[in-house]
Amino acid sequence: MITPNNFKDYELIDASNGEKLERFGKYILLRPDPTIIWDNGNLLEKYKGKIDAVYYRSNKGGGHWENLKKIPSTWTINYQNLTFNIKQMGFKHTGIFPEQAVNWDYMMNKIEKAKRPIKVLNLFGYTGCASIACLSKGAHVTHVDASRGMVEVCKENAISSNLKDKPIRYLVDDVLKFVKREIRRGNTYDAIVMDPPSYGRGANGEVWDIEKDLANLVNLCLSILSDKPLFFIINSYTTGLSKTSLENLLLTTVNKKYKGIVSSDEIGLKIKDNNLVLPCGIYGRWESYD
């Protein structure tokens, strides 16, 4: 398992009984996380007076934030030279997955070392942290997500990171339909990163099911990879889908057409108050030899 090691504006303070206590900049949030099945005390009591906001789940689905202290509607945190906007969103989201810093580092390093123009396609791009990371190293980025609100946050992140004038396209679109159109147009990309949800709906109500649709999407993406691709990354938080499954998918698709290096791993976050690591997902990665 790999973890970010230099995220000064974020830390996972503690985790216990289905909840995690995190610091985003100077604000401390308590959020649910079903993977935390161990008992390290009642965090609400343990850190009483220190917590700024709590997200409570609803028995009917979803939930709500309760602010215990005065907290702004939006604030920013930094990672290296990047600046991201943090918001209390629905479904316990904050607009960032801090564990993905390990992939941001990887992509920035690969793009910088390529020493050639790189076109990156970010599918299911969410708030665009990966897009902004690639953009910061000179890549031309196409950011695609079915949620207009998430795409707007990506634009805000580009502005906050002083990258608004850099080459990035923002598209509110269904990913499968977009890729099929790019095939017809003859557009290609040197790098593709995707963070597909377990289930989801496109901009016009299209249904996405990762178990049924991911392999088809990856195969379609083969037609929009350039002659000299740099990397292809699949991230997943889907329970029951293993890192080996993603590695096998890449071995039987991307690596058949472009011989390179295929790897996979778990991503996690170190917990500050003990020696535990919180598992936060998996990735599968294809990369060129050079």
Secondary structure, 3 states (H helix, E strand, C coil): CECCCCCCCEEEEEEECCEEEEEECCEEEEEECCCCCCCCCCHHHHCCCCCCEEEEECCCCCEEEEECCCCCCEEEEEECCEEEEEECCCCCCCCCCHHHHHHHHHHHHHHHHHCCCCEEEEECCCCCHHHHHHHHCCCEEEEEECCHHHHHHHHHHHHHCCCCCCCEEEEECCHHHHHHHHHHHCCCECEEEECCCCEEECCCCCEEEHHHHHHHHHHHHHHHECCCCCEEEEEECCCCCCHHHHHHHHHCCHHHHCCCEEEEEEEEEEECCCCCEEEEEEEEEEECCC
